[in-house]
Structure formats: C-alpha cells, structure tokens
Amino acid sequence: MEKEKLRIAIQKSGRLNEDSLKILKDAGISIDNGKEQLKATARNFPLEVMYLRNGDIPQYLRDGVVDVAIIGENVLIEKGKDIIRGEKLGFSKCRVSLAVPKGVKYNGIKDLDGKKIATSYPNTVNDFLAEKRISAELHIINGSVEIAPNIGLADGICDIVSSGSTLFKNGLKEVEVMLKSEAVLAISPEISKARKAILEKLQFRIKSVLNARTSKYILLNAPDKNLENIIKLLPGMRSPTVLPLAEKGWSSVHTVINEERFWEVIDELKINGAEGILVAPIEKMVI
C-alpha cells in the first residue's frame, strides 16, 4: 500500500517558484525537478509537488486536488477568500495598488469616482471602492494592464507593485495602496486527517526556517561589573548564556536576537563596555 503524500502546489515559474523551492530545500526537503516537469516527488519527505499557474491554485485547493500551496496572499484575497491561510512566508512581498498617469492631478480617492479602471483584480478593486463608497467602471484585463491609460482604455489601473519601476516606465504613479501581500501557506478545506498530520510536520520545519531567517546569534565579551545591564539589553530565547573568560572580571555572553533589534541595542552594548561583538547567521531555529 502506497504511503500518504501531502500534495503541495507552487507557481510554475518565476521568482515565487524559486523562493518556494528554496524554503522547501531549507526545510530539508529534496525534490527531483526535471525540465518542464509539472509534478515531482520529494526523496526524503512524503510530499508531492505540483507546478501550476498561480491564478488556478485557489480552485485546486477548493476542490481538494492539492492539499496546500505556496501562493501570493493577493491571489487568495482575489480568488480564494474561503481558503485557509497558514504561515506568512516572508518573501514575494508586493502591494496591490491603484495608479494613474503621472500628469494627472490626484487629490484623493474621490477623484476616481465615475472613472474607468483597468485591472486583473476586479474583486479586490470592487471591495476597496465599495468600502470607500466610490463607483467606477472596471475593465478586466488578463496581462499587462499598465498600457491601458496610454491607449485610452482606462483612466487608471490596479495592479501588483513591487519596486514601482514598471509603473514609472509606463508613465504612471501609485496613488492608493489597497493591500500589502506576501507569499503564504494556503490550506485546502478538503485536506484529509492523514495529510494534515504531514502538513503539521512541514509547518514545524518551515517555522524553524523562518525563525532562523529573522534571527541572529550574537556573542560578545562583557565586563562583569556591567553584566546585569548587558543581559537586560539582550533577552534571548529564554535567557542569555554567560560563561566566565580566562581573564578575571570578564564574561562571554551568547544569545539570539531579532535582526531588526540588533542595531537598536548596539550603541547601548558599547556604552556598557561590551567588546568583541560577533554576529552570526542561524541555519535553523527550533523553538
């Protein structure tokens, strides 16, 4: 009898595909990928990977064809509000925004009342405009919507924005951010109990990877007279490890700190006499 496998969908190509495969690899999962292959099996974990079009994934989840997916949150908001959202994965970050031609004076959302908007995200736009009590005519375009104002098809557009360079190249400016998005782990409402147990193991691994990506291991030498103050600046996972140095009156302090917090406390550490401060990346962090 064949063992149960968790079926996961990821985007067929592009940056989201690459980042999805990387987080699975960092979670210790080895996948044999053949060229143009639409399905692959992991060698060392009960996982089957399906490579699908991003926009099709919500329906596959809804129907139970796949159990989980790594997908942009913006796609779920547009096409899969009924799909269960798991962990945010910290990559493929973008905004879903409204943009108008650079030469158009924009005073606020009311300027879009009665205007034409081109978009691939009609549900998201309609929900946003309804909340703002704005009425606009939507032109649904599957593909590059940035050209629509230039050919007279629309007064503005709604699209995903990362750096904003595509808008700039097409003579557009971002005027309203409707939502911020990143890749998430999406879960089918039809997932079986057996596959849910496999999913929990996968989520445990992914959380360990995500914790490591946002944390740093820090080592420093501290004068014993200021040790109490330094420890207060560096709360670890439970508490810092303190080891006496060969030189009397000094200790070595080891701890884990959120990367964003490090620069907030570095000056305070130095003021309190900390020396030889080393910061190292963490490969995995199990909490």
C-alpha positions in Angstrom: 0.0 0.0 0.0 1.4 3.4 -1.1 2.1 5.8 1.8 0.1 9.0 2.0 1.8 12.1 0.5 1.0 15.7 1.1 0.2 17.4 -2.3 1.6 20.9 -2.5 1.1 23.4 -5.4 3.6 26.1 -6.3 3.8 28.5 -9.1 5.2 27.0 -12.4 7.9 29.6 -12.9 9.2 33.0 -11.8 10.5 34.4 -8.5 7.7 32.8 -6.4 8.7 29.4 -7.8 12.3 29.9 -6.9 11.6 31.2 -3.4 9.1 28.4 -2.8 11.6 25.7 -3.8 14.3 27.4 -1.6 12.2 27.3 1.5 11.4 23.7 1.0 15.1 23.0 0.4 16.0 24.9 3.6 13.4 22.8 5.4 15.5 19.7 4.4 13.2 18.5 1.6 14.9 17.2 -1.5 12.9 17.5 -4.7 13.9 16.0 -8.1 12.9 18.5 -10.7 13.0 17.6 -14.3 12.9 20.2 -17.1 9.3 21.3 -17.9 8.1 18.8 -15.3 4.6 19.5 -13.9 4.8 17.1 -11.0 7.7 15.9 -8.8 8.1 13.8 -5.6 10.4 14.6 -2.7 13.0 12.0 -2.0 13.1 12.3 1.8 9.7 13.6 2.8 6.1 12.4 2.0 5.5 15.4 -0.4 4.3 15.6 -4.0 4.9 18.9 -5.7 2.6 20.2 -8.5 3.6 23.2 -10.6 0.6 25.2 -11.5 -0.5 28.6 -12.8 -0.8 31.0 -9.8 -4.4 32.0 -10.7 -5.6 28.4 -10.9 -4.3 27.3 -7.5 -7.2 28.6 -5.4 -9.7 26.4 -7.3 -7.4 23.4 -7.0 -7.3 24.0 -3.2 -11.0 24.4 -3.0 -11.6 21.2 -4.9 -9.1 19.2 -2.8 -6.9 18.4 -5.9 -4.0 19.8 -3.8 -3.8 19.9 -0.1 -1.6 23.0 0.4 0.0 25.7 -1.7 2.6 28.4 -1.5 0.8 31.4 -3.1 0.7 35.1 -3.0 -1.8 36.4 -0.4 -3.1 38.8 -3.0 -4.3 35.9 -5.2 -6.2 34.4 -2.2 -7.8 37.7 -1.5 -8.9 38.0 -5.1 -9.9 34.4 -5.8 -9.9 32.4 -2.6 -11.2 34.1 0.5 -12.7 30.8 1.6 -9.2 29.2 1.6 -7.5 28.7 5.0 -4.3 30.8 5.3 -1.4 29.4 7.3 2.0 30.9 7.8 3.2 34.1 6.1 6.5 33.2 4.5 8.3 36.5 4.3 9.1 36.5 0.5 7.4 37.7 -2.7 6.3 40.9 -0.9 4.3 43.3 -3.0 1.4 45.8 -2.9 -1.9 45.8 -4.8 -2.2 49.5 -5.7 -4.2 52.0 -7.8 -2.2 54.1 -10.2 -3.0 57.0 -12.6 -0.9 58.8 -15.3 1.8 61.0 -13.9 0.4 64.1 -15.4 -3.0 63.7 -13.8 -3.5 65.7 -10.6 -4.7 63.4 -7.8 -6.3 64.8 -4.7 -7.7 61.6 -3.2 -9.8 58.5 -3.7 -12.9 60.6 -4.7 -11.1 61.6 -7.9 -11.7 58.0 -9.1 -15.5 58.3 -8.8 -17.0 57.7 -12.2 -13.7 56.8 -13.8 -12.5 53.7 -15.7 -10.0 51.4 -14.1 -8.2 48.5 -15.8 -7.3 45.6 -13.6 -6.7 41.8 -13.2 -8.1 42.1 -9.7 -11.8 43.0 -10.1 -13.0 41.5 -6.7 -10.2 43.3 -4.8 -10.9 46.6 -6.5 -14.7 46.4 -6.1 -14.4 45.6 -2.4 -12.0 48.5 -1.9 -14.1 51.0 -3.8 -17.3 49.8 -2.1 -15.7 50.4 1.3 -14.8 54.0 0.1 -18.2 54.5 -1.4 -16.7 55.1 -4.9 -18.3 54.0 -8.1 -16.0 53.2 -11.0 -16.2 51.2 -14.3 -13.8 48.2 -14.4 -12.1 46.9 -17.5 -10.9 43.3 -16.7 -7.6 42.6 -18.4 -5.5 39.5 -18.0 -2.0 40.6 -18.6 -0.2 43.9 -18.8 -2.6 46.5 -17.6 -0.1 49.3 -17.4 -0.7 50.2 -21.1 -4.5 50.8 -20.6 -4.3 54.5 -19.8 -1.9 55.2 -22.7 -4.3 53.8 -25.3 -7.4 55.5 -23.8 -8.9 52.3 -22.4 -8.9 53.5 -18.8 -8.2 56.5 -16.5 -6.2 54.4 -14.1 -5.2 50.9 -13.2 -5.0 48.5 -10.3 -2.1 46.0 -10.3 0.6 44.5 -8.1 3.6 46.7 -7.4 7.0 45.7 -6.1 9.6 48.3 -6.9 7.3 50.6 -8.9 9.7 50.6 -11.9 7.0 49.1 -14.2 4.7 52.0 -13.4 7.4 54.5 -13.9 8.3 53.1 -17.3 4.7 53.4 -18.4 4.2 57.0 -17.2 2.1 56.0 -14.1 2.2 56.9 -10.4 1.0 54.9 -7.5 -1.8 56.8 -5.6 -3.6 54.2 -3.4 -2.2 51.1 -1.7 -5.2 48.8 -1.3 -3.4 45.9 0.4 0.1 44.5 1.2 0.9 41.0 0.2 3.5 38.3 0.6 3.7 34.5 0.0 1.6 32.4 2.4 1.0 28.7 3.0 -2.6 28.1 1.9 -4.5 25.1 3.1 -7.3 23.2 1.4 -10.6 22.9 3.3 -10.7 19.3 1.9 -7.4 18.2 3.4 -7.6 14.7 5.0 -6.7 13.9 8.6 -3.7 11.8 7.5 -2.3 14.6 5.2 -3.0 17.2 7.9 -0.6 15.3 10.1 2.1 15.5 7.4 1.3 19.2 7.0 1.9 19.8 10.7 5.4 18.3 10.3 6.0 20.5 7.2 4.8 23.6 9.1 7.1 22.8 12.0 10.1 22.7 9.6 9.0 25.9 7.8 8.6 27.8 11.1 12.2 26.7 12.1 13.5 28.2 8.9 11.5 31.4 9.2 12.7 31.9 12.8 16.3 31.5 11.7 15.9 33.9 8.8 14.8 36.8 11.2 17.3 36.0 14.0 21.0 36.3 14.6 23.3 34.5 17.0 25.3 37.1 19.0 28.5 36.6 21.0 30.3 39.3 23.0 32.7 39.9 25.8 31.3 41.8 28.8 32.9 43.3 31.9 31.3 41.6 34.9 30.5 44.9 36.6 28.1 45.7 33.7 26.9 42.2 33.1 23.4 42.8 34.6 22.8 45.8 32.3 24.0 44.0 29.2 21.8 41.0 29.9 18.8 43.3 30.2 19.6 44.6 26.7 19.8 41.0 25.2 16.8 38.9 26.1 17.4 35.5 24.4 15.1 32.7 23.6 14.9 32.1 27.4 17.9 33.9 28.8 21.5 34.6 27.5 24.2 32.0 28.2 27.0 33.6 30.3 30.4 31.9 30.6 33.5 33.2 32.5 36.5 34.2 30.5 40.1 33.3 31.4 40.7 37.0 32.1 39.3 37.8 35.6 36.4 40.2 35.7 35.1 39.4 32.2 32.4 37.0 30.8 31.3 35.8 27.4 27.6 36.3 26.6 25.9 34.2 24.0 22.3 34.8 22.8 19.8 35.0 19.9 18.4 38.4 18.9 15.9 39.5 16.3 18.0 41.0 13.4 15.9 44.2 13.4 16.6 44.8 17.1 20.3 44.5 16.9 21.0 48.0 15.6 18.7 49.4 18.3 20.9 48.0 21.1 24.4 48.0 19.6 25.2 51.5 21.0 23.9 50.6 24.4 26.0 47.5 24.4 29.2 49.5 23.6 28.3 52.1 26.3 28.1 49.3 28.8 31.6 48.1 27.9 30.8 45.2 25.5 33.7 44.2 23.3 34.4 41.7 20.5 30.8 41.6 19.4 30.2 38.9 16.8 27.0 38.4 14.9 26.4 35.1 13.0 23.6 33.8 10.9 21.4 30.9 12.1 20.6 28.0 9.8 17.7 26.6 11.7 16.0 27.6 15.0 13.6 25.2 16.7 11.6 26.9 19.5 
